[in-house]
Amino acid sequence: MLKVAKKYLLAFDANKKTDIANLMAQEGCFEITDAPFAEQEQQKEALQYLQQAEYQLAVLDFAIGYLAPFAPKTSLLAKIKNPKIIFGKSGFVGKEKIFRDAKRIEKIEKKLDILLKEKNDIFRHLSELEKFEGLAFLPQDTEHCFFCLISIDKTQTEKLCSILQENNCYQKPLGGEMARQFFLIGGLKKQKEDILNSLKECKGEILSYNYEKIPSQQKSELQSRLSQIEKTILALQEELKIKAKNLEQFKVCRDVFAIEKANWEIKNKVLSQGFLNYIVFWGYKEKVGVLQKKIASIDPSVQILELSLEPTEEPRVSLHNNRFVRPFQYVTEIFGMPRAGELDPTPYLALFFILFFGVCLTDAGYGILLILFTALPLLFFKKMFDDNKLFALLFYGGISTLLMGILFGSYFGSTTQTLQKFPLLYKLKKIDPIEDTVLFMMLSFGVGYLQVAFAQVVKIISAQKNKNKEVFLQGLAWLIFYISLVLFIISQIKIRSLKEVALGCLIGAAGFLMFSESLGQKIFLRPLVGAIKILQGIIGTMSDVLSYSRLVALGLATTVIALIVNQIAFLLGKMVPYVGWIFTALILAGGHIFNLGINALGAFIHSGRLQFVEFFPKFLEGGGKRFQPLKPELKYTKVT
């Protein structure tokens, strides 16, 4: 872990504080904290401008997202090769105009939303009017007659016509939908109640006509309005296409506002009291010296001094490892950050994590695919993927999966009979996960026992670093006990001549363990406390080791699913004449890619879970506060 120190920067010239704040934001490797004793009035201006910058950033983000579908299409290859727009420090001219355009895009979006809703309403009304096609007047009651619209099941049409004829009523078929038919009926007003009651026998329903004009006139008006709406929508979309041609400028402008926001975030935390201005910050010790030299060119009177921590204040933590171990920080950061006095667990988990990942997949073919899927972007598209820890981690996982697959003799779910056709590969096979399941389980328990024992080694290193004698003795005692237990088991199974020596070592290790676990207790309580601690430790160890059975479950799942995919693919291929090979190829490709994806996810999750639950608790408390340097969140540009 890199050391992060708390400092405060004294600036005696109030006119220079803005330049200093901007410089710290550009450096992007300092975490600015709230200044103590700062009054709200002093920060009012900075807070106002910060809120304005956040608003501008939100408007630009919305405009970019909304314009993206209208922008000229660029190839995926071009996007990957040049993921960032190169942007000079000299500034960006015309950001006010771009921001006005972004506000115009907001208005266009609202206008389009209203028009599209109205368009949908018109379509709904047109569909509704189809029911009343042929209606030549508005159905209204007169002094002596009535008219109404009804809906009836098509199977009841003849019955309805018969009833209407008997009562000398007027009827006119209109439109229909599905199994329903619509009619306009009319008759003498004194017959209205009888006729409507008769409709119940035909399962008819009275309809409401909610328009002021007859269907043909109403449709004409709606279609005229629809035409106007579509012309307006096309015009607005054309305007969006024109603005989308300058999408790159919107992106640059957005990142300019991000830089301004970062600057105002710092200014919001600067304390100003008369002639004294200062900034409290965290930074890497080696970077503070560089900052001091740059600030000296702005104001030689500025001083950077060490600041003592508050009693309850947590130091900031930043992980730093070499380029081979760095990808595994992705796993550590999922768990959380270690505290400032603790070891960085990343180098210690790396080998175990990648080994477990390979065991969970256990297929050399899948290992080759993982290597290809991750190596190609890392090699040919460095600009986009060079700092991607997850891709590098999956690349290591591909190598581990390839090696484990060779040892397990699995190549895209190949059977033993198929593998025998390749003598070299068959010779390299050492274990069959399906036939040798018990051996597979024992090996998983063995690897788990090894990691649980290794956790005590890490505990010893951590205790020595922190000069904690009690924890050091506990870790050493458990390590000796684990080694003695293995020696005792070997003497019982293989080398019986070591039986007495191994038993003596185990008893001695148990005594040392009882002593170390009961430190700090009263003398008469030590045997009881020590025995309880040993019993708890043994039960915990057994529980931890049994958890490694998940490696067997995931390894078997990958193998079995791959076999099933092969069987289904070839079986279907034989059933379909002539083009069966196409179905076979599609099922093989889709099935194995799905199997790789779902089990790679499981391998990652469960390999990480073994670190978090079985490994870390032995030596790591966690809960450290991450060092978060304040720097602009540049999404689209790279400042040169």
Secondary structure, DSSP 8 states (H G I E B T S, - for coil): -B-EEEEEEEE--GGGHHHHHHHHHHH--EEE---TT--HHHHHHHHHHHHHHHHHHHHHHHHHHHHGGGS----HHHHHH--SEEE-TT--TTHHHHHHHHHHHHHHHHHHHHHHHHHHHHHHHHHHHGGGTT--S-----SSEEEEEEEEEGGGHHHHHHHHHHTT-EEEEEEEETTEEEEEEEEEGGGHHHHHHHHHHTT-EEE----SS-HHHHHHHHHHHHHHHHHHHHHHHHHHHHHHTTHHHHHHHHHHHHHHHHHHHHHHT-EEETTEEEEEEEEEHHHHHHHHHHHHTT-TT-EEEE----TT---EEB----TTTGGGHHHHHHH-B--TTS---HHHHHHHHHHHHHHHH--HHHHHHHHHHHHHHHHH-HHHHTT-HHHHHHHHHHHHHHHHHHHHT-SSS--HHHHTTSHHHHHH----TTTTHHHHHHHHHHHHHHHHHHHHHHHHHHHHHHT-HHHHHHHHHHHHHHHHHHHHHHHHHT-GGGHHHHHHHHHHHHHHHHHHHTTTS-TTTHHHHHHHHHHHHHHHHHHHHHHTHHHHHHHHHHHHHHHHHHHHHHHHHHHSTTTHHHHHHHHHHHHHHHHHHHHHHHHHHHHHHIIIIIIGGGT----BEE--------SSEEE-
